[in-house]
């Protein structure tokens, strides 16, 4: 069929040269002290980022990431046709308020921690279809704002189990357009919401693992690719609990996931940092991808990467009412010529 852009049921194929024109990643102080500290465009000295509240700090981080990405692309906000962004806070307030500040036509999106690749997939689709010449995709999260909303205020000092994760403080933005250079967006596999009956908000890794495995398997089935076709396959924020579960689920389906199978939540912090099972949050996959992985592609370290951002679609109301945690994962395949 002429003009067909879908491969299989769930994967979008981008036939034009849709690429990441530029990207930016900003991070909080703890992230700056982690494994990838030298990869971020800016590191804040404290969790307030010069603002009055943590919520305003998160908003400021997202605004800064947009500004840095625009500057690196030698573009202005007037050049960007659409800004797709999301975060973890109720009603996407970080994204919405940042959109007011940056002055770009705005589409708010939500996929919990999967929003980094969700927003990027939609941005690439709009550029591929000609609805936008340039599109910006961005996400943010903040340890203290997420703790306050989903669990307990930080000041409460509640104890957590080893399965808990540490919400990453930071923001990441990618500018998408049609160019001849830069990491190319080749495929986007849209996930299906799944659940395995998990109700514990302190064990999101176990809850998200089946969604990650399902999306990765679907990507392989739709594209005909295998794990060996990628130099690196990273999940978003399954961390120390969910990542080995995902590996086991995929191996049961016949996919041998080698050393190139990693997780962003395990890449950000050092072993000395007390982050329980590892990192999580919208910014987890975003700052690793926009701050580290794409730069490594530009340097020639990697030729093909599959980023599978995972999201737990719970709310305080849903889990307090005893609901299970529905989860989703969205994958984007990047390539260098």
C-alpha positions in Angstrom: 0.0 0.0 0.0 1.6 3.3 -1.1 2.4 5.6 1.8 2.0 2.9 4.4 3.6 4.1 7.6 2.5 1.2 9.9 4.4 -2.0 10.4 2.4 -4.8 12.0 -0.3 -3.7 14.5 1.6 -1.4 16.8 4.7 0.0 15.1 5.1 3.3 13.1 7.7 3.4 10.4 9.3 6.7 9.6 10.3 6.8 6.0 11.6 10.3 5.9 14.8 11.6 7.5 13.0 12.5 10.8 15.9 13.2 13.2 16.7 14.6 16.6 18.0 18.1 15.6 19.2 18.8 19.1 18.5 17.7 22.7 19.0 19.0 26.2 19.1 17.4 29.6 19.1 19.2 33.0 19.4 17.5 36.3 19.2 17.9 40.0 22.2 17.9 42.4 21.9 14.2 43.3 21.7 13.2 39.6 24.7 15.5 38.9 26.8 13.4 41.4 25.8 10.2 39.6 27.3 8.1 36.9 26.3 10.4 34.0 26.9 13.8 35.7 29.2 15.0 32.9 26.6 14.4 30.3 24.0 16.9 31.4 23.7 20.4 30.0 23.1 21.9 33.4 23.1 20.7 37.0 21.2 22.6 39.7 22.8 23.3 43.0 19.7 22.5 45.0 16.2 21.0 44.6 14.6 24.4 44.5 16.5 25.6 41.4 16.1 29.2 42.6 12.3 28.9 43.0 10.0 29.2 46.0 8.5 25.7 45.8 9.5 22.3 44.4 6.7 22.4 41.9 8.0 25.7 40.5 11.5 24.2 40.4 10.3 21.4 38.2 8.6 23.8 35.9 11.7 25.9 35.7 13.8 22.9 34.8 11.6 22.0 31.9 11.6 25.6 30.7 15.4 25.6 30.9 15.7 22.4 28.9 13.5 23.8 26.1 15.7 27.0 26.0 18.9 25.0 25.9 17.7 22.6 23.2 16.5 25.6 21.1 19.9 27.3 21.5 21.8 24.2 20.5 19.6 23.8 17.4 20.1 27.5 16.5 16.3 27.9 16.5 13.8 30.1 18.4 10.4 29.3 19.9 8.9 30.9 16.7 10.5 28.1 14.7 8.8 25.3 16.6 5.3 24.5 15.4 4.3 22.3 18.4 5.4 21.5 21.9 4.5 18.1 23.3 5.2 17.7 26.9 4.1 15.9 30.1 5.1 15.2 33.7 3.9 13.2 36.7 1.9 15.9 38.5 -1.9 16.2 38.5 -3.2 17.8 35.3 0.3 18.0 33.9 1.0 21.3 35.6 4.7 21.4 35.0 4.2 20.9 31.2 1.3 23.3 31.0 2.9 26.1 32.9 6.2 25.6 31.0 4.2 25.9 27.7 2.9 29.3 28.8 6.5 30.4 29.4 8.0 29.1 26.2 5.1 30.4 24.0 4.9 27.4 21.6 1.6 25.8 20.5 1.1 23.1 23.1 -0.2 19.5 23.2 -0.1 18.0 26.7 0.5 14.2 26.9 0.6 11.8 29.7 2.0 8.3 29.9 3.5 8.5 33.4 7.2 7.6 33.2 6.7 6.5 29.6 6.0 10.0 28.5 9.5 10.7 27.2 9.1 8.2 24.3 5.4 8.9 24.0 5.9 12.6 23.4 8.8 11.9 21.0 6.8 9.3 19.0 4.0 11.8 18.5 6.4 14.6 17.7 8.1 12.4 15.0 4.7 11.5 13.6 3.6 15.1 13.2 6.9 16.0 11.5 6.7 12.9 9.2 3.1 13.8 8.2 4.0 17.4 7.5 1.9 19.0 10.2 5.0 20.4 11.8 8.3 21.5 10.4 9.9 21.3 13.9 8.4 19.8 17.0 9.7 19.8 20.6 9.1 16.8 22.9 9.8 17.3 26.6 9.2 15.8 30.1 10.2 16.5 33.6 10.0 15.0 37.1 11.2 16.0 40.6 11.8 13.7 43.5 10.1 15.9 46.1 7.0 16.7 44.0 6.4 13.1 43.1 6.9 11.9 46.7 4.4 14.5 47.9 1.7 13.5 45.4 2.1 9.7 45.2 3.4 8.7 48.6 4.3 10.9 51.6 5.7 14.4 51.8 9.5 14.3 52.0 9.4 15.9 55.4 7.4 12.9 56.8 10.5 10.7 56.5 8.5 7.5 56.0 10.4 4.2 55.7 10.4 2.5 52.3 11.0 -1.1 51.2 13.9 -2.1 49.0 11.6 -2.4 46.0 10.9 1.4 46.1 12.5 3.6 43.5 14.0 7.2 43.6 12.2 9.7 41.3 14.8 11.4 39.2 14.9 15.2 39.4 15.5 16.8 36.0 14.0 17.5 32.5 14.8 16.4 29.0 13.8 17.9 25.6 14.3 16.7 22.0 13.8 18.9 19.0 12.6 16.9 16.0 12.8 17.8 12.3 13.7 16.5 8.9 17.5 16.8 8.4 20.3 14.9 6.8 22.4 14.6 10.0 21.7 13.6 13.6 20.2 10.5 15.2 17.3 9.3 13.1 14.0 8.1 14.5 13.3 4.9 12.5 10.5 3.2 14.4 8.1 3.9 17.2 6.2 1.0 18.9 3.1 2.0 20.8 2.5 0.0 23.9 -0.6 -1.8 25.1 -1.8 -1.2 28.7 -1.3 -4.3 30.8 -1.4 -5.3 34.5 -0.4 -8.4 36.5 -2.5 -7.7 39.5 0.2 -5.6 41.3 -1.3 -3.1 43.7 1.8 -2.0 45.7 2.9 1.6 44.8 6.3 0.8 46.3 7.0 -1.9 43.7 6.5 -0.3 40.3 9.3 -2.3 38.8 7.4 -5.6 39.1 4.2 -3.9 37.9 5.9 -2.4 34.8 8.0 -5.3 33.7 5.3 -7.2 31.8 4.4 -4.0 29.8 8.1 -3.5 28.9 8.4 -7.1 27.8 5.2 -7.0 25.7 6.3 -3.8 23.9 9.8 -5.2 23.2 8.4 -8.4 21.9 5.8 -6.6 19.7 8.6 -4.4 18.3 10.6 -7.5 17.3 7.6 -9.1 15.8 6.5 -6.0 13.9 9.9 -5.1 12.5 11.5 -8.5 12.1 14.4 -7.3 14.2 16.1 -9.2 17.0 18.1 -8.2 20.0 21.3 -8.6 18.0 20.1 -5.8 15.6 20.7 -3.3 18.4 23.9 -2.1 20.0 21.9 -1.1 23.1 18.3 -1.8 24.3 17.4 0.3 27.4 14.2 0.2 29.4 13.1 3.4 31.1 12.9 2.8 34.9 12.4 -0.8 35.8 15.5 -0.6 38.0 16.9 -3.5 40.0 13.6 -5.2 40.6 11.7 -4.9 37.2 14.6 -5.2 34.8 15.6 -8.8 35.6 11.9 -9.8 35.5 11.6 -8.3 32.0 14.7 -10.2 30.9 13.2 -13.4 32.2 9.9 -12.8 30.5 11.6 -12.1 27.1 13.8 -15.2 27.4 10.7 -17.3 27.9 9.5 -16.0 24.6 12.8 -17.0 22.9 14.6 -13.7 23.0 18.1 -13.9 24.3 18.8 -10.4 25.8 22.6 -10.0 26.1 24.7 -7.4 27.8 23.3 -4.7 25.6 20.1 -4.9 27.5 20.2 -2.2 30.2 18.0 0.1 32.2 18.1 3.9 32.6 17.1 3.6 36.2 20.3 1.7 36.9 22.5 4.0 34.8 22.0 7.3 36.6 23.1 6.8 40.2 26.2 5.2 41.7 26.1 2.2 44.0 27.0 4.5 46.9 23.9 6.6 46.4 20.9 5.4 48.4 18.2 5.1 45.8 16.7 1.8 46.8 16.0 -0.3 43.6 17.1 2.6 41.3 15.8 5.6 39.5 12.3 6.3 38.1 10.2 9.2 36.9 9.6 10.9 33.5 13.1 12.4 33.6 14.8 9.0 34.2 14.7 7.8 30.5 14.7 11.4 29.3 18.0 12.6 30.8 19.7 9.3 29.9 18.5 9.5 26.3 18.8 13.2 25.6 21.9 13.8 27.7 23.9 10.6 27.2 22.7 8.1 24.6 22.2 10.4 21.7 25.5 12.0 22.3 27.2 8.6 22.2 25.4 7.9 18.9 26.9 11.2 17.5 30.3 10.0 18.6 29.9 6.7 16.9 29.7 4.5 20.0 26.3 3.2 19.1 24.7 2.8 15.7 21.3 1.5 16.7 19.5 2.0 20.0 16.1 1.0 21.2 14.7 3.1 24.1 11.7 1.5 25.8 10.2 4.0 28.3 7.9 2.4 30.9 5.1 4.0 32.8 2.9 3.0 35.8 -0.5 4.6 35.2 -1.6 4.8 38.8 -2.9 7.7 40.8 -3.2 8.2 44.6 -6.9 7.7 44.3 -6.7 4.5 42.3 -4.3 2.7 44.5 -5.9 3.9 47.7 -9.1 2.4 46.4 -7.4 -0.9 46.0 -7.1 -0.8 42.2 -4.3 -2.7 40.4 -1.5 -0.6 38.7 -2.0 -0.6 34.9 1.2 -0.1 33.0 2.4 0.8 29.5 5.7 1.0 27.6 6.5 2.9 24.4 9.6 2.2 22.3 11.6 4.4 19.9 14.3 3.0 17.6 17.2 5.5 16.9 19.7 5.0 14.1 22.8 6.7 12.7 23.6 6.5 9.0 
